[in-house]
Every structure is written in structure tokens, then in C-alpha cells.
Amino acid sequence: MKKLVSDLIMIVAGTLLYALALTFLAIPNNLADGGLPGMSLILYYAFGWSPGIVNFILASIILLIGYRILPRRTIFLTVMTTPLLSFFIYITEQQVDSLGDPLVSAIFAGFFIGIGAGLILRTGSSMGGTSVIARMFNHNFGWDLTRTNFALDALIVSSGLFIIGPLNTMYTIISLFVGKKATDIILEGLDTRKAVSIISAYAPEITDEVVQQMKTSATVFEGYGGYMKENADMAYIIINKYQILKLKRIINSVDDRAFVVVHDVRDVFGGSFSWAKK
């Protein structure tokens, strides 16, 4: 029950933030967006149709067609998200004076839209738009989900060239880029993790120093070097980005010839990371 209440609060906050970014920053500056909200804005600029009503109608049609391929929980949350987003757009879509700088408006519109979308997606919900269409194509034809979703959004944004012009379309692309980064922050957090692979004859000694000095866990794998044709151990360590310089110093102090690869990781849970939160 607590989880459901928390999800509902996040959906309300996310849809409100998303809608206000559209109506206070995007619409007064003739900017578009991706997905169904973007299509609703394009139709608003072209024919004067209410973006709130159009978004609700289009999202409802797509959800009715594609509900069979969505998980039940996603359907339940999406049925709540779509009307809320459309309602908030509808009650705030009256013309608002422009800030006078479309570029600044595009940046902040993307930022707040990205945060709103991140809050919505974090609950497991969707906005019932191009993501549902992409799922249908994936389910029926095996099309790649991410590429199909990107192609649909690109098609919507590209259509704006004929309605809002090339300059505002470029501003919209900037807004989408900022929005993607803001959504990633909400979904992944600011404290990103690094996975470090260390290939060294002294891998056990390196992990001992890491455990002692950095108070984190490390794993050693037995491996085989394809170039040198020799056995080679590999240490695998997960740290946050602020610890990377200290780790490099530890590695160099034990084996300055170690081969090190650093990867970005999207999420880490379990093990010592769970203990640290308790």
C-alpha cells in the first residue's frame, strides 16, 4: 500500500511538472517535444486544437490498441498517468507570455520535462505514447524497442520543420537532449558507479589493499591472456566516481604495469552496497 501511495504521489508530481514545462515554456516559444505530447503541440500550432484534449484522445486510442502487450501494473499506472497529464495540460494551456529567449526556454523546458518524465517512469508507468507503439511493433514484428521508439520520436520532431520552422525545431532538439539527461539523473541518481577491471599478476594483493584502504569489496577471477598466452588474474571492483583517483593510486603502488579498464554502470544493488545503506 505504501508503495502504491508513493507511486501515485510521484505520478501526480511528474505529470504536473511535465505539463507546466510544456504550457509555460514550450508553447509560448513555439517549441515541440517528443512522443504524443509533441504531436499534440504540433497539431496545436497547425490547427489550434487543444493539446490537452488531443493528447488524451491519442493516448487513449493507443492504450486501448496495445494494452494486451503491457504488464497489468503498467496498464493500471498508465491509465492514471495519461488523464492526469492531459488534464494538467488542458487547465494550463492558455497562452503565457514568452520569456523572450527561446534557447533558455528550451533548456529549462527540457530540464523540467525530463524530471517529470523520470518521476513517471520511475514508478513503472508510461505516458501511453510512442513507447506503447514501439512495444507493439516489437511484439508483432520483432523490431528493436529502443530504435523504434527513437525513430517515432524523430519522425514527430521532424514534422515540426513544416509547422514551427527549422530554428524552433533545433531548439526542440536541444530541449530533448537536456530532457534525456534530466531523466537519466532521476532514474539513475547523481552518484553514478564505476566498474573497474584490473588485469595483473598481483590482483590478489591489489584487492587486499582496496579492501583495507577503501573499505569496499573486490573480486578476483582467474583468467588467461590471449596475447601473452599466460595465466592472468583479474580483479573486479565497484566504486563511486569520486573514488577513482584513490583506486588508481593503490593500483600503481602495487603494480604500475597493471592493465585497467573503467566502465560506467547504470545500477548497483545487493552485497556490500546494500549493507552500507542499512
C-alpha positions as CSV (number, residue, x, y, z in Angstrom):
1,M,0.0,0.0,0.0
2,K,2.8,2.4,0.9
3,K,4.5,1.7,-2.5
4,L,1.2,2.5,-4.3
5,V,0.7,5.8,-2.5
6,S,4.4,6.7,-3.1
7,D,3.9,5.9,-6.8
8,L,0.7,8.0,-7.1
9,I,2.5,11.0,-5.5
10,M,5.3,10.7,-7.9
11,I,2.9,10.4,-10.9
12,V,1.0,13.5,-9.8
13,A,4.2,15.4,-9.3
14,G,5.7,14.2,-12.6
15,T,2.7,14.9,-14.7
16,L,2.2,18.4,-13.2
17,L,5.9,19.3,-13.8
18,Y,5.8,17.9,-17.3
19,A,2.6,19.8,-18.1
20,L,3.8,23.1,-16.7
21,A,7.0,22.8,-18.6
22,L,5.0,22.4,-21.8
23,T,2.5,25.2,-21.2
24,F,4.7,27.8,-19.6
25,L,8.0,27.2,-21.5
26,A,7.4,25.2,-24.7
27,I,4.1,26.6,-26.0
28,P,4.8,30.3,-25.6
29,N,8.0,29.8,-27.6
30,N,6.6,27.5,-30.3
31,L,8.7,24.6,-29.2
32,A,7.7,20.9,-29.7
33,D,8.5,17.7,-27.8
34,G,8.8,14.0,-28.5
35,G,6.1,11.4,-28.1
36,L,2.4,12.2,-28.0
37,P,2.8,15.5,-26.2
38,G,5.0,16.6,-29.0
39,M,2.4,15.5,-31.6
40,S,-0.3,17.3,-29.6
41,L,1.8,20.5,-29.7
42,I,2.4,20.3,-33.4
43,L,-1.4,19.9,-34.1
44,Y,-2.0,22.8,-31.7
45,Y,0.4,25.0,-33.7
46,A,-1.1,23.9,-37.0
47,F,-4.8,23.8,-36.3
48,G,-5.3,25.4,-32.8
49,W,-6.6,22.1,-31.3
50,S,-6.3,21.8,-27.5
51,P,-3.1,19.9,-26.8
52,G,-4.6,18.5,-23.6
53,I,-7.6,17.1,-25.3
54,V,-5.6,15.8,-28.3
55,N,-3.1,14.1,-26.0
56,F,-5.8,12.4,-24.1
57,I,-7.6,11.1,-27.2
58,L,-4.4,9.8,-28.9
59,A,-3.0,8.2,-25.8
60,S,-6.4,6.5,-25.0
61,I,-6.6,5.1,-28.5
62,I,-3.1,3.8,-28.5
63,L,-3.5,2.3,-25.0
64,L,-6.7,0.5,-26.0
65,I,-5.0,-1.0,-29.0
66,G,-1.8,-2.1,-27.2
67,Y,-3.0,-2.9,-23.7
68,R,-2.5,-6.7,-24.2
69,I,1.2,-6.4,-24.5
70,L,1.7,-4.3,-21.4
71,P,2.1,-5.7,-17.8
72,R,-1.0,-5.2,-15.7
73,R,0.7,-2.9,-13.3
74,T,2.0,-0.7,-16.1
75,I,-1.5,-0.5,-17.6
76,F,-3.0,0.5,-14.2
77,L,-0.5,3.2,-13.6
78,T,-0.7,4.4,-17.2
79,V,-4.5,4.7,-17.0
80,M,-3.9,7.1,-14.2
81,T,-0.9,9.0,-15.8
82,T,-2.5,9.8,-19.2
83,P,-5.6,11.5,-17.9
84,L,-3.6,13.5,-15.3
85,L,-1.1,14.7,-17.8
86,S,-3.8,15.7,-20.3
87,F,-5.8,17.4,-17.5
88,F,-2.8,19.4,-16.3
89,I,-2.0,20.5,-19.9
90,Y,-5.6,21.4,-20.5
91,I,-6.1,23.7,-17.5
92,T,-2.8,25.5,-18.0
93,E,-2.6,25.6,-21.8
94,Q,-3.8,29.2,-22.1
95,Q,-1.3,31.5,-23.8
96,V,1.5,32.5,-21.5
97,D,3.9,35.4,-22.3
98,S,7.2,34.2,-23.6
99,L,10.3,34.7,-21.6
100,G,11.9,36.4,-24.6
101,D,14.7,33.9,-25.1
102,P,13.7,30.6,-26.8
103,L,17.0,29.0,-26.2
104,V,16.8,29.5,-22.4
105,S,13.2,28.3,-22.5
106,A,14.2,25.2,-24.5
107,I,16.9,24.3,-22.0
108,F,14.7,24.7,-18.9
109,A,11.7,23.1,-20.6
110,G,13.8,20.1,-21.4
111,F,15.1,20.0,-17.8
112,F,11.7,20.1,-16.2
113,I,10.1,17.7,-18.8
114,G,13.0,15.3,-18.1
115,I,12.5,15.4,-14.4
116,G,8.7,14.9,-14.8
117,A,9.2,12.0,-17.2
118,G,11.8,10.5,-14.9
119,L,9.4,10.6,-11.9
120,I,6.7,9.0,-14.1
121,L,8.9,6.2,-15.5
122,R,10.4,5.5,-12.0
123,T,7.0,4.2,-10.9
124,G,6.9,1.8,-13.8
125,S,4.2,3.8,-15.5
126,S,4.3,5.2,-19.1
127,M,2.7,8.1,-20.8
128,G,0.9,5.8,-23.2
129,G,2.5,7.2,-26.3
130,T,5.3,6.1,-28.7
131,S,6.7,3.7,-26.1
132,V,3.5,1.6,-26.4
133,I,3.6,1.8,-30.2
134,A,7.2,0.6,-30.1
135,R,6.2,-2.3,-27.8
136,M,3.5,-3.3,-30.3
137,F,6.0,-3.3,-33.2
138,N,8.4,-5.3,-31.1
139,H,5.8,-7.8,-30.1
140,N,4.3,-8.3,-33.6
141,F,7.4,-7.8,-35.9
142,G,10.4,-8.2,-33.6
143,W,11.6,-4.6,-34.2
144,D,14.1,-3.2,-31.8
145,L,12.3,-1.4,-29.0
146,T,14.8,1.4,-28.4
147,R,15.4,2.1,-32.1
148,T,11.7,2.1,-32.9
149,N,10.9,4.4,-30.1
150,F,13.7,6.8,-31.2
151,A,12.5,6.6,-34.9
152,L,8.9,7.5,-33.9
153,D,10.1,10.5,-31.7
154,A,12.4,11.6,-34.5
155,L,9.5,11.5,-37.0
156,I,7.3,13.6,-34.7
157,V,10.0,16.2,-34.1
158,S,10.9,16.3,-37.8
159,S,7.3,17.1,-38.7
160,G,7.8,20.3,-36.8
161,L,10.0,21.6,-39.6
162,F,6.9,22.4,-41.6
163,I,5.0,23.9,-38.7
164,I,7.3,25.7,-36.3
165,G,10.3,26.1,-38.7
166,P,13.9,24.8,-38.6
167,L,15.1,27.2,-35.9
168,N,12.5,26.2,-33.3
169,T,12.9,22.6,-34.3
170,M,16.6,22.9,-33.5
171,Y,15.7,24.4,-30.1
172,T,13.3,21.4,-29.6
173,I,16.2,19.0,-30.2
174,I,18.3,20.8,-27.6
175,S,15.3,20.5,-25.2
176,L,15.0,16.8,-25.9
177,F,18.8,16.3,-25.2
178,V,18.5,18.2,-21.9
179,G,15.4,16.2,-21.1
180,K,17.1,12.9,-21.7
181,K,19.9,13.8,-19.3
182,A,17.5,15.0,-16.6
183,T,15.5,11.8,-16.9
184,D,18.7,9.8,-16.5
185,I,19.5,11.7,-13.3
186,I,16.1,10.8,-11.9
187,L,16.3,7.2,-12.9
188,E,19.9,6.5,-12.1
189,G,20.8,9.2,-9.5
190,L,23.7,11.6,-9.3
191,D,26.0,9.1,-7.5
192,T,27.0,7.0,-10.6
193,R,29.1,4.0,-10.0
194,K,32.3,2.8,-11.8
195,A,33.1,-0.8,-12.5
196,V,36.9,-1.3,-12.6
197,S,38.6,-4.4,-14.2
198,I,42.2,-4.8,-13.3
199,I,44.4,-7.4,-15.0
200,S,47.5,-8.0,-13.1
201,A,49.8,-10.8,-11.7
202,Y,49.3,-9.0,-8.4
203,A,45.5,-8.9,-8.5
204,P,45.0,-10.5,-5.0
205,E,47.5,-8.0,-3.5
206,I,45.6,-5.1,-5.1
207,T,42.3,-6.3,-3.8
208,D,43.7,-6.7,-0.3
209,E,44.8,-3.1,-0.4
210,V,41.5,-1.9,-1.8
211,V,39.5,-3.7,0.9
212,Q,41.8,-2.3,3.6
213,Q,42.1,1.3,2.4
214,M,38.8,1.9,0.7
215,K,36.5,-0.3,2.8
216,T,34.9,-1.9,-0.2
217,S,34.6,-5.4,-1.6
218,A,36.6,-6.7,-4.5
219,T,36.5,-10.0,-6.5
220,V,39.4,-11.8,-8.2
221,F,38.8,-14.0,-11.2
222,E,41.3,-16.5,-12.8
223,G,41.9,-15.7,-16.4
224,Y,44.1,-16.4,-19.4
225,G,45.9,-13.8,-21.5
226,G,45.3,-14.4,-25.2
227,Y,48.3,-12.3,-26.3
228,M,50.9,-13.4,-23.8
229,K,49.5,-17.0,-23.6
230,E,49.8,-16.9,-19.8
231,N,47.5,-17.2,-16.9
232,A,46.4,-13.8,-15.6
233,D,44.2,-12.9,-12.6
234,M,41.6,-10.1,-12.9
235,A,40.3,-8.0,-10.0
236,Y,36.8,-6.6,-10.4
237,I,35.8,-3.6,-8.2
238,I,32.7,-1.4,-8.0
239,I,33.3,2.1,-6.6
240,N,31.7,5.6,-6.9
241,K,33.2,8.1,-9.3
242,Y,34.8,10.1,-6.5
243,Q,37.0,7.1,-5.5
244,I,38.6,6.5,-8.9
245,L,41.7,8.6,-8.3
246,K,42.4,6.9,-5.0
247,L,41.9,3.5,-6.6
248,K,44.4,4.4,-9.3
249,R,47.0,5.3,-6.7
250,I,46.5,2.0,-4.9
251,I,46.9,0.1,-8.2
252,N,50.0,1.9,-9.2
253,S,51.6,1.4,-5.7
254,V,51.2,-2.4,-6.1
255,D,51.6,-2.9,-9.8
256,D,52.4,0.1,-12.1
257,R,52.1,-2.2,-15.2
258,A,48.6,-3.4,-14.4
259,F,46.0,-3.2,-17.3
260,V,43.0,-1.3,-16.0
261,V,39.6,-0.8,-17.7
262,V,36.9,1.5,-16.2
263,H,33.2,1.1,-17.1
264,D,30.2,3.2,-16.3
265,V,27.5,1.1,-14.6
266,R,23.8,2.0,-14.6
267,D,22.8,0.5,-11.3
268,V,24.3,-1.5,-8.4
269,F,22.4,-3.3,-5.6
270,G,23.0,-6.2,-3.2
271,G,26.2,-7.2,-1.4
272,S,28.1,-4.6,0.5
273,F,26.2,-1.8,-1.2
274,S,23.0,-3.0,0.5
275,W,24.8,-3.3,3.8
276,A,26.1,0.2,3.5
277,K,22.5,1.6,3.3
278,K,21.3,-0.2,6.4
